[in-house]
Amino acid sequence: MVEGMMTQSGRGSVRTDEDRLAFNSVKVFSATMAQDRGHLGEKVTAWLIEHPRSKVVDTIVTQSSDAAFHCLAITIFYQDEIG
């Protein structure tokens, strides 16, 4: 861990093999500047509109900070367009 980096635990879930959804692609959207973080959802929405045949199977939102910077990441796990 980087010196000065803070971590915080949150709620999560655990999937078993029976309910695990398969994915073959991952898309990560991230931003550190305040204005960029404020528009991150719009970037995700635009990407989803541009990829209507991609099936999202899971999404993880991660926030990390140190003394000077804040980073927001939205990670999308999906089944890539086929055909």
Secondary structure, 3 states (H helix, E strand, C coil): CCCCCECCCCCCCCCCCCCCCCCCEEEEEEECCHHHHHCHHHHHHHHHHHCCCCEEEEEEEEEEECCCCEEEEEEEEEECCCC
